[in-house]
Amino acid sequence: MDIIGIGGTELLLIVLLAVIVLGPERLVTTARKLGVYVREAKGYINSLTDELKVEMDILEEIKEAKADIDEIIK
């Protein structure tokens, strides 16, 4: 198991430290907030990716139109 370069033992150590530092009550609320932030970040990234794909498609269409115009002019 390798999540973002963090192996299983490192992940376990991080969780144990979080339990010790935050305590069981605050750990649950913190984990929920972190989950919300991660979900929102994924949404923003997906939205940005979709917008970039649309822009790349438009750019490709412009290049094709330019090539067609250059053929007509020649």
Secondary structure, DSSP 8 states (H G I E B T S, - for coil): --BTTB-HHHHHHHHHHHHHHHHHHHHHHHHHHHHHHHHHHHHHHHHHHHHHHHHHHHHHHHHHHHHHHHHHH-
